[in-house]
Amino acid sequence: MKKLIAAAAATLFATLAPAGASFAFEAGNTECIAPANAGGGWDFTCRQVGKALYDLKIVPSPVQVINLAGGGGGVAFAEVVAKRNGDDSLIVAASSATTTRLAQGAFPGASKDQVRWLGTIGADYGVIAVSKDSPVETLADLFEAVKENPSAVAFAGGSAVGGWDHLKVLIAAKAAGIDDARAIKYVAFEGGGEAVTQLLGGHVQAFSGDISETKGFVDSGDLKVLAVLADERLPGEFGQFPTAKEQGIDAVGANWRGFYAPGGMSDDAYDFWVDAIKTTYESDEWQAVMEANGLMPLAEFGADFDAFVSGEIANTEALSREIGILQ
Amino acid sequence: MDILASLGDGFAVALTWQNLGLALIGCFLGTIIGALPGLGPANGVAILIPLAFTLGLPATPALILLTSVYFGAMYGGRISSILLNIPGDEPAMMTTLDGYPMTQKGQAGEALALSGVASFVGAFFATWGLVFLAPQLVKVALLFGPAEYFALFTLAFATLGGIAARNQAKAVIAAALGLAIAMVGVDHQTGVPRLTFGEIHLYEGIHFLIAIVGLFAISEVFLFLEHPNGSAPGDAKVKLNRLTAPLSMLKETRGSMARGTVIGFLSGVLPGAGASLGSFVAYTVEKRLKDKEGTFGKGDPRGVAAPEAGNNAAAGGSLVPMLALGVPGSGTTAVMLAMLMALNITPGPLLFTQQPEVVWGLIAALFIGNVMLLLLNVPMVGLFVRVLQVPTKYLLPAVAMISFVGIYGLSGSTFDLLVMIIFGVGGYLLRKLDVPLVPVILGILLGNEMEKNLRRALTISDGDLSILWGSPIAITIWTLAILGFVAPLLVGRLLRPKKDATVAP
């Protein structure tokens, strides 16, 4: 009976769907795996996109979010590859953390090509910041201080050593001409909020995180953003922050958020989901969600996204070798 | 006066029939969720977030619903601690130490009523603390760097001997086991997996809830299997004297509640410490100060009042860094933080000025929720104690079932169920050897944080140990820790002959 209703609903909404979106695949009861406990970034991705997919009538029934935590996303990856490979109604939340771990071999036996990469729904650009009382005014100043005495500047970030917040510092340091990545002092905290608190308390000298984590503290004047690691200035109120590039340090670090799907997904279903993510991304509703949450534009879908992911993995791998996380 | 006017506005926002209804539902669900082993406040809040979205609730009602669940679960956690010796969630662990012995003495009703009142006192005054002290406390929280946190956790371990009623050496062994278990997982400061044996499920370490449910609930089931027809612990032989706490008991414990509240609130305010540390320190301090006759651990009402006031006050305290800094002070506030962001509210230094209606509405909701919980919990004592009249052969299979569902719900992974069973077997063996279980959990909960902060401090100082006592706060905490560790040894030596004569069985 349930199936019948779902099928009926699917047909109904399929007929209501805007023209041009005709696919051989029809969405039924969709599941979204968030590879972490409720409350994290992946959970947010699943819930917000799931809500938008339903509100936009792309899927006929509310998307069911499954929290499958463990191994920094590795448990979910393994589960999808091993048990749900042929599932056409499953999407999985991913982000830069996913590619970082794939690159560092932190998902045993996993490779990027075991799943199909659907698309992005935005990005959170990296920032490097200091507290308002710091004498440092530009990114170049900061790295100058590091060059002089590497142990005088401790960077705090919300990810583990070798994680994304750490890598962003290294990307910027390399672009600033610091060759010995191991000389950079990085202290790992639980999440960006804790790292910012430590910066404000004066326990560390600099902060590496995502722009969405810093917004509240920038508004209150506690935090001085030295540089955004984006190609050009960000839209809206974030436009006040200089990019690293305009300060002569060619460093870009975007924490993208997006989705992958099981590797055995049919081409019809894959095309449908790529288009679904793209339609969601372009909707006014999603643009409002992005603005509210400090998510910035980053649009890569289907084959483009797949190539983007390959590039990310290659870069991270090279960087990880340099700092000795990969041998 | 400004503050009281804002609070008045908050009540105006919160006091609608819809909000009161949501608070009632939240309190009730929260109490149940808290009482079920394996389901804690964090799960409760996480489970209800989709509900709040589906109902399309605006920010304030949604927050009222979720905070009611949060506080309800903090109240509810004590119920199974007291009745079954199985903590409903991690902060309620300390309540097992004296709560369950009270049940064995036939004082389950008193223990539940007393802990209900203590929970109310802790939460109520912590909310006032949140109202008046939040801005100042945030500044104090900022002073805590890795070195200070490390000293704080050392202080907790230094007072560990306080919880072992009989054999201190066994308590230390148990804590060491907990510390070892805490090491499992990817090391944050180097990214290297430790003790994971290539098993990806272990990369994020062992969740403390799995350990708690395994050690306490599953081992209880094993103990029962040993004597399926006999009288396992917690069998229906327990008789009930009364269903309320006598006034004299409340009077006797008001000092314990006051101390518990202050300690709990302060540890809640520190983002890295949380409710478990609050209830733990509240208990050990109480024992140090008041256990003149050696009654703690044998059903002393003060040993129930102090940690219950402590953990509920910590729940109020942990809202301070969440609202004022956007930093979650506990797992539950982390979930609530995500909820706030999903509602387009950015917690942080400006929340109080930018969205006062949300903050004050929430605070008013805390007051309403607490009164409601007190009113709900005291008359329901009669209902709760019925649990004891359920024969063990029906009760324990139900406990096992709830444990499995709860843990599976946590991560959706069958691997965790296996780990839980292993912990159950381990808990069974430890109980047979008369090794206390609480220090194991403390080792897991606090050991992890202790190590991380030590490593962070040493990274910052390039390995120079002097950073650990480099600030007045750190020196103060170290002094307390040394006093807490040494004083009982000296005092104990003076008192021991007398104590042994009266206490030894």
Interface residues (C-beta under 8 A of the other chain):
Chain A: N37 A38 G39 G40 D43 F44 R47 Q48 K51 P62 V65 I66 N67 L68 A69 G70 G71 G72 G74 V75 A78 Q104 A106 F107 P108 S151 A154 A160 V161 G162 G163 K185 Y186 V187 A188 F189 E190 G191 G193 E194 V196 T197 Q198 L200 G201 G202 H203 V204 K215 G216 F217 D219 S220 D222 A292 N293 I325
Chain B: A42 A46 I49 P50 F53 T54 A141 L142 L143 F144 G145 P146 V186 D187 H188 Q189 T190 G191 G198 I200 H201 Y203 E204 P271 G272 P321 L325 G326 V327 P328 A334 V335 L337 A338 M339 M341 A342 N344 T346 P347 G348 P349 L350 L351 L410 S411 G412 S413 F415 K452 R456 T459 I460 D462
